[in-house]
Amino acid sequence: APVGPVSARPPVEEQEGDLAFPREPEVDIPTADVSAWFGVRTGLKVQVVAHAALAGGLSLLLLLFLIALAVESSRRGSGADIGTFEMILTLLAGLALLTGWILNSVAGCFLLGTPSRRSARGLSVGVLLMNTLILLQLAQVGRLLLVGDLDPGGRTAGIVPALDRRGREAASLAASGFFFFFEVTRLTLMALLLRAMCLNLRQARLGANAQLLVLLTPSIMLGTLALTFLVMIATTPGVAVRTILVFLFLGGWIGVLVFGVIVMLGLKQKLDRKLPSTEPA
């Protein structure tokens, strides 16, 4: 009997493959891990809200910087309304940032239950540790900035308050540097954790996006910080240069957060498809 035509080219799905993320067959989540992945999905939801709050707070800071530049370049009248608006923006930005970092710690507690394949458990512990250090650094910076300049008797103490003020400024700058380092480390570990969870769920494409996030996070955030320091050391930047540097610094930070939200939403969507409608008792 004549043999039917044989396809010389395999389907497109079989051709797709990645050396770093080999395609694996779709598998169901083991019954023993279903409860753990339910907790991970809850942690991803909280983490998405936390990153959205951080991105919103940074966007408000960027807007506040633009308003400060506008007021500095053209001062007209008393400016009382502008000062009130700036105060409201500052409070909203601070509240959004504080809420985001607190929710990061809450989400980190849920992510501790992730299955331990591909070092996911250790990465989740690292993320929670960085969240704790960030909150401690925030408390340290706030304490340094809120210390008064009066002695216990309520009188000024000559040159001592000025020296103390300079010391507090130096200490707050050092604490801010540690805080930024912890934040970069947290975001990098979070991207590694997302990659591990994607690969544990046999999601190669999402894992590739998470690996791209791993590479972009330290490159963008540390690169913009290094560029800012080099420009500040080399010359005294004008208004235009300062505006560009702030846009690069905060814009890169916001971009990393938004990219992380996209990856987390994709992972959450995959979990919604794989997990049952109700958590087993």
C-alpha positions as CSV (number, residue, x, y, z in Angstrom):
1,A,0.0,0.0,0.0
2,P,1.3,3.5,-0.8
3,V,2.8,5.3,2.2
4,G,1.3,8.7,2.9
5,P,3.4,11.9,2.8
6,V,5.8,12.3,5.6
7,S,6.3,15.7,7.1
8,A,9.9,16.6,6.7
9,R,9.7,19.4,9.2
10,P,8.6,18.8,12.8
11,P,5.9,21.1,14.3
12,V,6.9,24.5,15.4
13,E,6.3,23.6,19.0
14,E,9.0,20.9,18.8
15,Q,11.5,23.2,17.2
16,E,11.3,25.7,19.9
17,G,13.9,25.3,22.6
18,D,16.4,27.2,24.7
19,L,19.8,26.0,25.8
20,A,19.4,27.7,29.1
21,F,15.8,26.7,29.6
22,P,15.1,23.4,27.8
23,R,11.5,22.7,27.1
24,E,10.0,20.2,29.5
25,P,6.7,18.4,29.2
26,E,3.7,20.0,31.0
27,V,3.1,18.2,34.3
28,D,0.6,18.6,37.0
29,I,1.6,19.9,40.4
30,P,2.1,17.0,42.8
31,T,-0.6,16.6,45.4
32,A,1.9,17.0,48.2
33,D,2.9,20.5,46.9
34,V,-0.5,21.9,46.1
35,S,-0.9,23.6,49.5
36,A,2.6,25.1,49.3
37,W,1.8,26.5,45.8
38,F,-1.5,28.0,47.2
39,G,0.6,29.9,49.7
40,V,3.1,31.0,46.9
41,R,0.2,32.3,44.8
42,T,-1.0,34.4,47.8
43,G,2.6,35.7,48.3
44,L,2.7,36.6,44.6
45,K,-0.5,38.6,44.9
46,V,0.9,40.5,47.9
47,Q,4.2,41.0,46.1
48,V,2.5,42.5,43.1
49,V,0.7,45.0,45.3
50,A,4.0,45.8,47.1
51,H,5.9,46.4,43.8
52,A,3.0,48.5,42.5
53,A,3.1,50.6,45.7
54,L,6.9,51.1,45.4
55,A,6.6,52.1,41.7
56,G,3.8,54.6,42.6
57,G,5.9,56.1,45.4
58,L,8.9,56.5,43.2
59,S,6.8,58.1,40.5
60,L,5.5,60.6,43.1
61,L,9.1,61.3,44.1
62,L,10.0,62.0,40.4
63,L,7.0,64.3,40.1
64,L,8.0,66.1,43.4
65,F,11.5,66.6,41.9
66,L,10.1,68.2,38.8
67,I,7.9,70.5,40.9
68,A,10.9,71.5,43.0
69,L,12.9,72.3,39.9
70,A,10.0,74.4,38.5
71,V,9.7,76.3,41.8
72,E,13.5,76.8,42.0
73,S,13.7,78.2,38.4
74,S,10.9,80.6,38.7
75,R,9.8,81.8,42.2
76,R,6.7,83.9,42.1
77,G,4.7,85.3,45.0
78,S,4.6,83.5,48.3
79,G,4.2,80.0,46.9
80,A,2.1,78.8,49.9
81,D,-0.2,76.6,47.7
82,I,2.8,75.0,46.0
83,G,4.4,74.3,49.4
84,T,1.2,72.6,50.6
85,F,1.0,70.5,47.4
86,E,4.7,69.5,47.8
87,M,4.0,68.4,51.4
88,I,1.0,66.3,50.3
89,L,3.1,64.6,47.6
90,T,5.9,63.9,50.0
91,L,3.6,62.3,52.5
92,L,1.9,60.2,49.8
93,A,5.2,59.1,48.4
94,G,6.6,58.2,51.8
95,L,3.4,56.3,52.7
96,A,3.4,54.4,49.4
97,L,7.1,53.4,49.8
98,L,6.7,52.4,53.4
99,T,3.6,50.3,52.5
100,G,5.4,48.7,49.7
101,W,8.4,47.6,51.8
102,I,6.1,46.3,54.6
103,L,4.1,44.3,52.1
104,N,7.3,42.9,50.7
105,S,8.0,41.4,54.1
106,V,4.5,40.0,54.4
107,A,4.8,38.4,50.9
108,G,8.2,37.0,51.8
109,C,6.6,35.0,54.6
110,F,4.2,33.4,52.2
111,L,7.0,32.6,49.7
112,L,8.9,30.6,52.3
113,G,6.6,27.7,51.5
114,T,7.8,27.3,48.0
115,P,9.1,23.8,47.1
116,S,12.8,23.6,47.5
117,R,13.8,22.5,44.0
118,R,16.4,24.7,42.2
119,S,17.3,26.4,45.6
120,A,13.9,28.1,45.7
121,R,13.6,27.7,49.5
122,G,17.0,29.3,50.1
123,L,16.3,32.2,47.8
124,S,13.0,32.9,49.5
125,V,14.9,33.0,52.9
126,G,17.3,35.5,51.3
127,V,14.5,37.7,50.0
128,L,12.9,37.8,53.5
129,L,16.2,38.6,55.1
130,M,16.8,41.5,52.7
131,N,13.3,42.8,53.4
132,T,14.0,42.8,57.1
133,L,17.3,44.6,56.7
134,I,15.6,47.2,54.5
135,L,13.0,47.9,57.2
136,L,15.7,48.2,59.8
137,Q,17.6,50.7,57.6
138,L,14.5,52.7,57.0
139,A,14.0,52.9,60.8
140,Q,17.6,54.0,61.2
141,V,17.4,56.7,58.5
142,G,14.1,58.0,60.0
143,R,15.6,58.2,63.5
144,L,18.6,60.1,62.2
145,L,16.5,62.6,60.3
146,L,14.0,63.2,63.1
147,V,16.5,63.9,65.9
148,G,16.1,67.4,67.2
149,D,18.8,70.1,67.4
150,L,18.0,71.1,71.0
151,D,19.7,69.9,74.2
152,P,17.6,68.4,77.0
153,G,17.3,71.9,78.6
154,G,15.7,73.3,75.4
155,R,18.5,75.7,74.6
156,T,20.8,75.6,71.6
157,A,24.4,74.5,72.4
158,G,26.4,76.8,70.1
159,I,28.5,74.9,67.6
160,V,27.7,71.4,68.9
161,P,24.3,71.2,67.1
162,A,26.0,72.1,63.8
163,L,28.5,69.3,64.3
164,D,25.8,66.9,65.3
165,R,23.8,67.9,62.2
166,R,26.7,67.2,59.9
167,G,27.3,63.9,61.7
168,R,23.7,62.9,61.3
169,E,23.7,63.9,57.6
170,A,26.8,61.7,57.0
171,A,25.3,58.8,59.0
172,S,21.9,59.1,57.1
173,L,23.8,59.1,53.8
174,A,25.7,56.0,54.8
175,A,22.5,54.3,56.0
176,S,20.8,55.3,52.6
177,G,23.7,53.7,50.8
178,F,23.3,50.4,52.7
179,F,19.5,50.6,52.1
180,F,20.0,50.9,48.3
181,F,22.4,48.0,48.3
182,F,19.9,45.9,50.2
183,E,17.2,46.9,47.8
184,V,19.3,45.9,44.8
185,T,20.1,42.6,46.4
186,R,16.4,42.0,47.3
187,L,15.2,42.6,43.8
188,T,18.0,40.4,42.3
189,L,17.2,37.5,44.7
190,M,13.5,38.0,44.0
191,A,14.2,37.6,40.3
192,L,16.2,34.5,40.9
193,L,13.4,33.1,43.0
194,L,10.9,33.8,40.2
195,R,13.2,32.0,37.8
196,A,13.4,29.0,40.1
197,M,9.6,28.8,40.6
198,C,9.0,29.1,36.8
199,L,11.4,26.3,36.1
200,N,9.8,24.2,38.9
201,L,6.5,24.6,37.1
202,R,8.1,23.7,33.7
203,Q,7.6,27.3,32.4
204,A,10.6,27.9,30.2
205,R,9.5,31.1,28.6
206,L,8.6,32.7,31.9
207,G,11.9,31.4,33.3
208,A,13.7,33.2,30.5
209,N,12.0,36.5,31.3
210,A,12.9,36.0,35.0
211,Q,16.5,35.4,34.0
212,L,16.5,38.6,31.9
213,L,15.2,40.4,35.0
214,V,18.1,38.9,37.0
215,L,20.6,40.4,34.5
216,L,18.8,43.8,34.2
217,T,18.2,44.5,37.8
218,P,21.8,45.0,39.1
219,S,23.0,46.4,35.7
220,I,20.4,49.2,35.5
221,M,20.2,50.2,39.2
222,L,24.0,50.0,40.0
223,G,24.8,51.4,36.5
224,T,22.7,54.5,37.0
225,L,24.0,55.0,40.5
226,A,27.6,54.8,39.3
227,L,26.9,57.2,36.5
228,T,25.4,59.7,38.9
229,F,28.5,59.5,41.2
230,L,30.9,60.0,38.3
231,V,29.0,63.0,37.0
232,M,28.8,64.5,40.5
233,I,32.6,64.0,41.0
234,A,33.7,65.2,37.6
235,T,31.7,68.4,37.5
236,T,28.9,70.5,39.1
237,P,25.9,69.4,37.1
238,G,23.3,72.0,36.0
239,V,19.6,71.7,36.2
240,A,19.3,69.8,32.9
241,V,21.9,67.3,33.8
242,R,20.4,66.8,37.3
243,T,17.0,66.2,35.7
244,I,18.4,63.6,33.3
245,L,20.3,61.8,36.1
246,V,17.2,61.7,38.4
247,F,15.1,60.4,35.5
248,L,17.6,57.7,34.7
249,F,18.0,56.7,38.4
250,L,14.3,56.6,39.4
251,G,13.1,55.6,35.9
252,G,15.4,52.5,35.9
253,W,14.2,51.6,39.4
254,I,10.6,51.9,38.3
255,G,11.2,49.9,35.2
256,V,12.7,47.0,37.1
257,L,9.7,47.0,39.5
258,V,7.2,47.0,36.6
259,F,9.1,44.2,34.8
260,G,9.0,42.2,38.0
261,V,5.2,42.7,38.2
262,I,4.8,41.4,34.7
263,V,6.7,38.3,35.4
264,M,4.9,37.7,38.7
265,L,1.5,38.2,37.0
266,G,2.4,35.6,34.4
267,L,3.5,33.1,37.0
268,K,0.3,33.7,39.0
269,Q,-1.7,33.1,35.8
270,K,0.1,29.7,35.3
271,L,-0.7,28.8,39.0
272,D,-4.3,29.7,38.5
273,R,-4.5,27.2,35.6
274,K,-2.6,24.4,37.4
275,L,-4.0,24.6,40.9
276,P,-7.5,23.3,41.8
277,S,-10.3,25.8,42.6
278,T,-10.1,25.1,46.3
279,E,-7.2,24.3,48.6
280,P,-7.2,20.7,49.9
281,A,-7.9,20.3,53.6
